[in-house]
């Protein structure tokens, strides 16, 4: 256990490395502090003189924390974070130095943008990019630097990151949600904020075995590996006793995250052996996005200190569950309302149903966008298997809530499960929102009390793209509702009529049953006409349909050029990932697997020859050598075929056609090669096999 736990309780050190509201209140002049609070709450711009005062206080605080540098910390389209560190020091007279940090340096930084993916938005020789401070997300000190959360744009203003669109989407949702609240007579709320709690799944394996696997080091997943005798069949790992080594890791992880102000709350073993989960408390979406990126980084750093390695790939091991990231999303107003909680009076009931119907309509109309937000080469291994939601987007709302909207649709009274009758929007609804129906783990988008849980997201993904899309589609539906009702002379009557129409037209997206069943696949595709975008190349073109472009341009979340750029970047990334995986397989076969199998086969043959010389039967050796020889020949042949297919891919034009080629041709050949290598592993001694086996990887911690 670390020293910090011996001396303090959590309350004493939580957020100690964060330039938090408490720190600002103590260190900033009162007028400056109020200006910053106004910016945080209302999104108002910060005056230059205010920024200067904040920068000075921030620098002094950071230096006291041991910082020598500062960095604008941003989230480019790579999906990970980026940072460039500059020292506070500047030269002074007589060889001395001054420690300086100006308001201009706080608010705006310059980064070389030429090597970040831009999807053709700009030429590679146009290097200049700018980072802009996000004052709603707290700065923090880590590893001797002051980290300033920022947005990232090009010299000409195009967004080159994942955070800028997220901030834009939060603004537009707030604007449209406030229009709805005004219709219900709410004049106190001035801002609506989306909140997120992203549950993070991960695997822990011994670092020495990670280092011995080229596939894990280069790609994050095992490209070869025979199924172990035991996997997750007994379901004994889920919520099981946490092993001491893992428990020590989790304690240190919590402490490091708490010092950075991350609300790490829940930890437990997950379904697969060696798999675990960390869940935080809800916070504002842009802060949650920052915190989740920090969480993934700190998970890896702390693991190494414990002789472990943290795997965040969506499918590091075949045959056992992969890892997702459950995105728990809700909306709250700054006057204290959770807008997905029905409340305790008729007015709140109807308001809740309005927001609910907007979400139902949005998910139905833009299901393809939600699906693409979880599209990646890694997540393709996971979606649709009996461990994650299917690739078809649907909504689960539960039996009680289903009954409420059914009654609303036909204009009847609702009879609850406790046999009480309610007039929708007149009497108080039953207390159904929390725990009145079981959770549905097969649903991609499930109502789970006073929030929606989007379960499709991959464990290594940034949550920014998903929440940008959710915010924008909900804003669009709220906008349409407000447009129709703001001129109404009989608001309650017209609202009920509108909500009934929405339910009738969009209830096809609601499904409370088993999303894994073959019957659902048939019904979803052929009856309900829901999109079934099985793979990443199927999903990504949905970004640039006229419907999607119109949505994002309406609210200025993305321009058409920015959408085209993101599509190009993601398609290129998909092809590159599969290319790297294929090349890694080829390298491992040639340099490790074939030499090992040939050597072992020779050993078997030598043993057989020795037995023959002594007049002892060598039937076993002959059969085993013959089998290994055939398998070796197969490995050699399929590796050569994979090489040919990878070479052929290089002549293709980047984009959708190349991505589809990698999916249909290269990946199919990779699977063929893997199958024969995995069979070979089961016929070679553990001592001779060059790679740590699944049994070792999954059960050695």
PALUMVEX-74816 format. One line per 10 residues: number of its first residue (from 0); their letters; for each residue x, y, z of C-alpha. Coordinates in steps of 0.05 Angstrom, whole numbers, plus 5000, padded with zeros to 4 digits. Layout:
! residues N
NUM> a> X:Y:Z; ...
! end
This chain:
! residues 701
0> xxxxxxxxxx> 5000:5000:5000; 5026:5069:4984; 5048:5118:5038; 4991:5165:5023; 4940:5116:5051; 4979:5109:5116; 4976:5183:5130; 4910:5208:5102; 4841:5186:5085; 4813:5197:5015
10> xxxxxxxxxx> 4780:5263:5032; 4848:5291:5052; 4881:5280:4985; 4825:5275:4933; 4839:5324:4877; 4905:5347:4909; 4937:5353:4840; 4879:5390:4809; 4871:5465:4800; 4801:5457:4826
20> xxxxxxxxxx> 4745:5505:4844; 4769:5503:4916; 4840:5521:4896; 4816:5577:4851; 4772:5605:4906; 4832:5607:4952; 4882:5636:4903; 4844:5681:4855; 4819:5752:4870; 4744:5751:4882
30> xxxxxxxxxx> 4725:5784:4816; 4770:5738:4777; 4743:5677:4811; 4671:5699:4796; 4689:5709:4723; 4718:5639:4718; 4657:5610:4753; 4612:5646:4703; 4652:5617:4646; 4647:5547:4675
40> xxxxxxxxxx> 4572:5552:4688; 4548:5592:4629; 4602:5583:4577; 4617:5658:4575; 4684:5679:4544; 4741:5698:4591; 4771:5769:4584; 4846:5773:4571; 4861:5807:4637; 4823:5753:4674
50> xxxxxxxxxx> 4861:5699:4636; 4927:5732:4657; 4908:5730:4731; 4887:5657:4725; 4951:5639:4690; 4994:5670:4744; 4957:5635:4800; 4958:5569:4761; 5033:5575:4750; 5048:5590:4823
60> xxxxxxxxxx> 5005:5531:4846; 5036:5484:4795; 5107:5503:4815; 5090:5489:4888; 5068:5420:4864; 5136:5408:4832; 5118:5427:4760; 5172:5456:4715; 5133:5453:4650; 5064:5464:4623
70> xxxxxxxxxx> 5028:5430:4565; 4964:5439:4526; 4934:5370:4531; 4888:5353:4472; 4853:5295:4437; 4871:5291:4363; 4835:5244:4314; 4884:5189:4333; 4836:5172:4390; 4890:5182:4443
80> xxxxxxxxxx> 4916:5244:4476; 4974:5289:4455; 5018:5338:4491; 5078:5384:4479; 5115:5408:4541; 5145:5478:4549; 5184:5500:4610; 5161:5559:4651; 5231:5587:4649; 5254:5646:4607
90> xxxxxxxxxx> 5324:5677:4606; 5338:5737:4651; 5397:5783:4661; 5464:5757:4684; 5448:5686:4665; 5388:5681:4710; 5318:5656:4694; 5247:5680:4703; 5189:5631:4713; 5133:5659:4671
100> xxxxxxxxxx> 5066:5637:4645; 5020:5688:4612; 4946:5690:4600; 4960:5684:4525; 5000:5620:4537; 4943:5593:4580; 4887:5608:4531; 4922:5590:4466; 4980:5546:4445; 5012:5527:4380
110> xxxxxxxxxx> 5027:5455:4360; 5056:5424:4297; 4994:5395:4265; 5027:5365:4204; 5036:5295:4231; 4967:5287:4261; 4913:5256:4217; 4870:5309:4182; 4834:5268:4130; 4853:5315:4074
120> xxxxxxxxxx> 4830:5378:4110; 4898:5408:4100; 4964:5393:4065; 5020:5360:4105; 5065:5420:4092; 5015:5464:4128; 5040:5451:4198; 5007:5502:4243; 4953:5481:4291; 4925:5515:4352
130> xxxxxxxxxx> 4903:5490:4420; 4851:5530:4458; 4839:5523:4533; 4775:5489:4556; 4762:5528:4621; 4705:5481:4640; 4754:5424:4651; 4804:5433:4708; 4879:5436:4696; 4921:5387:4736
140> xxxxxxxxxx> 4994:5370:4752; 5023:5303:4730; 5095:5280:4722; 5124:5349:4733; 5080:5386:4684; 5018:5429:4688; 4966:5398:4641; 4915:5445:4610; 4856:5410:4576; 4846:5441:4508
150> xxxxxxxxxx> 4812:5437:4441; 4854:5431:4377; 4841:5465:4310; 4878:5480:4246; 4906:5547:4225; 4844:5557:4182; 4795:5536:4236; 4778:5464:4219; 4771:5418:4279; 4827:5368:4284
160> xxxxxxxxxx> 4807:5337:4349; 4751:5299:4384; 4737:5351:4439; 4717:5412:4398; 4656:5377:4367; 4638:5349:4435; 4637:5419:4466; 4596:5445:4407; 4546:5388:4415; 4539:5403:4490
170> xxxxxxxxxx> 4522:5475:4473; 4469:5459:4421; 4436:5407:4466; 4434:5458:4522; 4401:5509:4477; 4347:5462:4452; 4333:5430:4520; 4323:5499:4549; 4270:5513:4496; 4232:5452:4521
180> xxxxxxxxxx> 4240:5472:4594; 4212:5541:4578; 4150:5508:4547; 4139:5475:4615; 4145:5542:4650; 4216:5533:4676; 4249:5602:4677; 4303:5586:4729; 4346:5539:4688; 4398:5574:4645
190> xxxxxxxxxx> 4439:5514:4623; 4428:5440:4610; 4489:5395:4616; 4498:5324:4592; 4531:5279:4643; 4567:5213:4632; 4595:5157:4674; 4637:5111:4629; 4649:5042:4658; 4717:5018:4636
200> xxxxxxxxxx> 4733:4944:4625; 4805:4919:4620; 4850:4857:4625; 4911:4849:4670; 4966:4801:4652; 5037:4789:4676; 5085:4838:4643; 5138:4785:4628; 5088:4745:4588; 5064:4807:4552
210> xxxxxxxxxx> 5136:4823:4532; 5143:4752:4505; 5084:4761:4456; 5100:4802:4395; 5027:4805:4377; 5007:4836:4444; 5064:4886:4442; 5049:4910:4371; 4974:4902:4363; 4945:4896:4433
220> xxxxxxxxxx> 4913:4829:4420; 4934:4757:4411; 4935:4740:4338; 4948:4667:4355; 4928:4625:4414; 4895:4557:4424; 4835:4555:4470; 4854:4537:4542; 4822:4478:4578; 4783:4528:4621
230> xxxxxxxxxx> 4756:4595:4601; 4697:4630:4632; 4649:4571:4630; 4642:4564:4705; 4627:4639:4713; 4670:4638:4775; 4711:4701:4759; 4653:4750:4753; 4647:4790:4818; 4694:4738:4849
240> xxxxxxxxxx> 4746:4749:4903; 4799:4797:4878; 4868:4767:4879; 4918:4803:4924; 4963:4825:4867; 4904:4854:4829; 4875:4885:4893; 4941:4921:4906; 4940:4947:4835; 4869:4971:4842
250> xxxxxxxxxx> 4885:5008:4907; 4943:5045:4875; 4902:5059:4813; 4846:5089:4855; 4895:5133:4893; 4928:5159:4830; 4861:5174:4798; 4834:5207:4861; 4894:5253:4865; 4876:5276:4795
260> xxxxxxxxxx> 4803:5288:4814; 4776:5227:4777; 4715:5199:4813; 4736:5126:4810; 4682:5090:4851; 4669:5017:4833; 4717:4960:4820; 4706:4886:4809; 4725:4824:4770; 4691:4818:4703
270> xxxxxxxxxx> 4666:4756:4666; 4730:4732:4631; 4790:4708:4671; 4840:4765:4682; 4786:4816:4664; 4764:4872:4710; 4723:4936:4711; 4728:5006:4739; 4667:5052:4741; 4667:5127:4759
280> xxxxxxxxxx> 4614:5173:4786; 4577:5215:4733; 4605:5282:4714; 4597:5333:4657; 4610:5300:4590; 4672:5338:4569; 4703:5327:4638; 4683:5254:4635; 4718:5249:4568; 4782:5279:4597
290> xxxxxxxxxx> 4778:5235:4658; 4768:5172:4617; 4829:5187:4575; 4868:5198:4639; 4840:5134:4668; 4864:5092:4610; 4933:5124:4614; 4940:5115:4689; 4915:5043:4685; 4974:5026:4640
300> xxxxxxxxxx> 5025:5064:4682; 5004:5035:4748; 5002:4964:4719; 5075:4967:4700; 5094:4987:4771; 5062:4922:4794; 5097:4879:4742; 5031:4875:4703; 5007:4900:4636; 4938:4930:4625
310> xxxxxxxxxx> 4904:4910:4559; 4850:4957:4534; 4839:4923:4467; 4767:4903:4455; 4785:4830:4442; 4854:4812:4467; 4837:4738:4474; 4794:4695:4428; 4743:4650:4462; 4730:4694:4523
320> xxxxxxxxxx> 4692:4759:4531; 4723:4822:4504; 4722:4891:4537; 4672:4947:4526; 4660:5015:4556; 4588:5027:4579; 4571:5100:4567; 4519:5120:4619; 4488:5185:4592; 4438:5233:4622
330> xxxxxxxxxx> 4417:5307:4622; 4414:5355:4680; 4395:5428:4687; 4433:5477:4729; 4372:5487:4774; 4379:5415:4799; 4336:5372:4754; 4355:5305:4723; 4314:5310:4660; 4309:5235:4653
340> xxxxxxxxxx> 4277:5228:4722; 4201:5232:4720; 4196:5271:4785; 4138:5271:4833; 4083:5312:4800; 4043:5310:4735; 4080:5368:4704; 4147:5333:4714; 4118:5267:4687; 4099:5299:4621
350> xxxxxxxxxx> 4165:5336:4617; 4202:5270:4627; 4160:5236:4573; 4177:5293:4525; 4251:5283:4534; 4242:5207:4530; 4204:5211:4465; 4256:5257:4435; 4309:5205:4451; 4267:5149:4423
360> xxxxxxxxxx> 4257:5187:4358; 4330:5207:4354; 4357:5136:4365; 4309:5109:4312; 4324:5162:4260; 4399:5161:4271; 4413:5090:4293; 4467:5085:4240; 4505:5143:4270; 4504:5111:4338
370> xxxxxxxxxx> 4530:5047:4309; 4588:5081:4273; 4607:5116:4338; 4628:5048:4364; 4660:5024:4299; 4733:5002:4300; 4774:4943:4278; 4780:4920:4350; 4707:4928:4367; 4686:4888:4306
380> xxxxxxxxxx> 4711:4826:4341; 4664:4839:4399; 4598:4867:4374; 4546:4814:4359; 4581:4760:4399; 4544:4735:4462; 4585:4782:4505; 4564:4851:4478; 4504:4883:4445; 4490:4863:4373
390> xxxxxxxxxx> 4510:4910:4317; 4436:4928:4308; 4418:4989:4349; 4355:4982:4390; 4328:5012:4455; 4307:4978:4519; 4259:5016:4564; 4230:4961:4608; 4160:4934:4620; 4134:4991:4664
400> xxxxxxxxxx> 4157:5047:4618; 4133:5008:4557; 4064:5006:4588; 4066:5082:4600; 4084:5099:4528; 4034:5048:4500; 3980:5083:4540; 4004:5151:4518; 4003:5129:4445; 3930:5109:4446
410> xxxxxxxxxx> 3906:5162:4495; 3884:5113:4549; 3896:5110:4623; 3956:5070:4646; 3947:5013:4694; 4012:5000:4731; 4039:4933:4755; 4012:4947:4825; 3943:4952:4794; 3935:5027:4802
420> xxxxxxxxxx> 3907:5069:4745; 3940:5134:4723; 3919:5188:4674; 3982:5205:4635; 4003:5276:4649; 3947:5288:4700; 3960:5242:4759; 4028:5224:4786; 4062:5167:4749; 4082:5106:4789
430> xxxxxxxxxx> 4152:5106:4818; 4179:5064:4761; 4244:5096:4739; 4292:5060:4786; 4297:4985:4788; 4226:4968:4769; 4249:4925:4711; 4311:4881:4702; 4369:4908:4662; 4377:4882:4592
440> xxxxxxxxxx> 4450:4869:4577; 4435:4851:4504; 4408:4920:4488; 4455:4971:4457; 4417:5031:4485; 4381:5015:4550; 4342:5058:4600; 4371:5041:4668; 4334:5084:4718; 4347:5158:4706
450> xxxxxxxxxx> 4398:5150:4649; 4411:5113:4585; 4467:5063:4580; 4500:5057:4511; 4535:4990:4514; 4567:4986:4445; 4628:5028:4456; 4696:4993:4454; 4742:4993:4514; 4799:5030:4479
460> xxxxxxxxxx> 4754:5083:4447; 4748:5156:4466; 4678:5171:4491; 4678:5239:4455; 4652:5216:4387; 4594:5175:4417; 4571:5232:4462; 4578:5283:4407; 4530:5242:4366; 4481:5228:4423
470> xxxxxxxxxx> 4480:5302:4442; 4468:5325:4370; 4413:5276:4352; 4376:5291:4417; 4384:5366:4404; 4354:5357:4335; 4292:5322:4362; 4283:5372:4418; 4289:5427:4366; 4234:5396:4324
480> xxxxxxxxxx> 4188:5388:4385; 4200:5460:4406; 4188:5486:4335; 4120:5451:4334; 4097:5472:4403; 4123:5542:4416; 4064:5572:4381; 4012:5526:4412; 3949:5554:4444; 3933:5488:4479
490> xxxxxxxxxx> 4001:5464:4500; 3983:5401:4539; 3934:5376:4487; 3982:5389:4429; 4040:5359:4467; 4003:5294:4481; 3983:5290:4409; 4054:5301:4385; 4083:5250:4434; 4032:5198:4412
500> xxxxxxxxxx> 4052:5209:4340; 4125:5202:4357; 4113:5136:4392; 4072:5109:4334; 4124:5127:4283; 4186:5107:4321; 4168:5050:4369; 4202:5001:4321; 4268:5019:4355; 4242:4995:4423
510> xxxxxxxxxx> 4257:4922:4438; 4256:4893:4508; 4273:4821:4490; 4336:4781:4478; 4380:4817:4428; 4423:4755:4418; 4368:4713:4389; 4363:4694:4315; 4290:4714:4317; 4309:4785:4335
520> xxxxxxxxxx> 4358:4790:4278; 4304:4768:4230; 4252:4815:4259; 4298:4875:4266; 4323:4873:4194; 4263:4847:4155; 4204:4872:4196; 4227:4933:4233; 4276:4954:4178; 4331:4972:4228
530> xxxxxxxxxx> 4401:4979:4199; 4448:4920:4209; 4518:4949:4199; 4559:4888:4217; 4629:4916:4207; 4667:4982:4209; 4669:4990:4133; 4593:4981:4133; 4583:5034:4186; 4632:5091:4171
540> xxxxxxxxxx> 4599:5115:4106; 4539:5135:4148; 4579:5195:4171; 4573:5228:4103; 4503:5213:4081; 4463:5275:4063; 4419:5263:4124; 4480:5262:4171; 4513:5322:4139; 4449:5362:4145
550> xxxxxxxxxx> 4443:5345:4218; 4513:5365:4238; 4516:5427:4194; 4449:5451:4221; 4479:5457:4291; 4550:5474:4267; 4578:5413:4304; 4615:5390:4241; 4621:5417:4171; 4614:5371:4112
560> xxxxxxxxxx> 4690:5376:4101; 4702:5356:4173; 4656:5296:4167; 4691:5274:4103; 4757:5281:4138; 4736:5239:4198; 4709:5185:4152; 4774:5182:4114; 4815:5180:4177; 4774:5124:4208
570> xxxxxxxxxx> 4774:5082:4144; 4849:5091:4136; 4859:5072:4209; 4818:5009:4200; 4860:4987:4140; 4925:5004:4176; 4905:4964:4238; 4891:4902:4197; 4954:4912:4156; 4996:4916:4219
580> xxxxxxxxxx> 4962:4854:4247; 4974:4815:4183; 5047:4836:4180; 5055:4817:4253; 5026:4748:4240; 5074:4738:4182; 5133:4760:4223; 5115:4714:4282; 5105:4654:4237; 5171:4663:4200
590> xxxxxxxxxx> 5215:4681:4259; 5183:4644:4317; 5129:4593:4301; 5157:4556:4240; 5228:4550:4269; 5199:4523:4334; 5153:4472:4300; 5209:4449:4253; 5256:4441:4311; 5205:4402:4351
600> xxxxxxxxxx> 5189:4358:4291; 5263:4343:4284; 5265:4325:4357; 5207:4277:4348; 5240:4246:4286; 5306:4238:4323; 5271:4203:4380; 5236:4157:4330; 5303:4141:4296; 5335:4125:4363
610> xxxxxxxxxx> 5278:4078:4380; 5283:4044:4313; 5357:4033:4322; 5341:3998:4388; 5287:3956:4355; 5231:3993:4391; 5168:4013:4354; 5164:4087:4335; 5091:4089:4311; 5074:4148:4356
620> xxxxxxxxxx> 5134:4189:4332; 5119:4174:4259; 5045:4194:4265; 5061:4257:4305; 5117:4277:4258; 5072:4265:4198; 5017:4308:4229; 5065:4363:4246; 5096:4361:4177; 5027:4370:4146
630> xxxxxxxxxx> 5010:4427:4193; 5077:4460:4179; 5065:4456:4105; 4996:4486:4116; 5025:4543:4158; 5077:4558:4105; 5025:4557:4049; 4974:4601:4086; 5028:4651:4107; 5050:4658:4035
640> xxxxxxxxxx> 4978:4670:4015; 4971:4723:4068; 5034:4757:4043; 5006:4759:3973; 4940:4790:3996; 4975:4843:4038; 5019:4862:3979; 4958:4866:3934; 4925:4914:3983; 4980:4965:3973
650> xxxxxxxxxx> 4958:4977:3901; 4888:4996:3922; 4863:5067:3931; 4856:5088:4004; 4786:5093:4031; 4725:5049:4031; 4747:5000:3977; 4812:4986:4013; 4777:4977:4080; 4729:4928:4049
660> xxxxxxxxxx> 4787:4890:4017; 4822:4884:4084; 4757:4860:4117; 4736:4810:4063; 4804:4785:4038; 4861:4800:4086; 4823:4787:4151; 4792:4724:4123; 4861:4698:4106; 4886:4718:4176
670> xxxxxxxxxx> 4832:4675:4206; 4851:4616:4162; 4924:4622:4182; 4906:4629:4256; 4863:4566:4255; 4920:4522:4230; 4972:4554:4276; 4926:4544:4337; 4916:4471:4318; 4991:4463:4313
680> xxxxxxxxxx> 5000:4493:4383; 4958:4437:4412; 5006:4385:4382; 5071:4416:4405; 5100:4412:4475; 5093:4473:4519; 5168:4475:4526; 5178:4478:4451; 5122:4527:4435; 5153:4597:4429
690> xxxxxxxxxx> 5095:4637:4457; 5063:4640:4526; 4998:4601:4521; 4929:4626:4538; 4929:4586:4603; 4992:4623:4624; 4967:4691:4602; 4898:4686:4633; 4912:4650:4698; 4982:4671:4720
700> x> 4965:4736:4757
! end
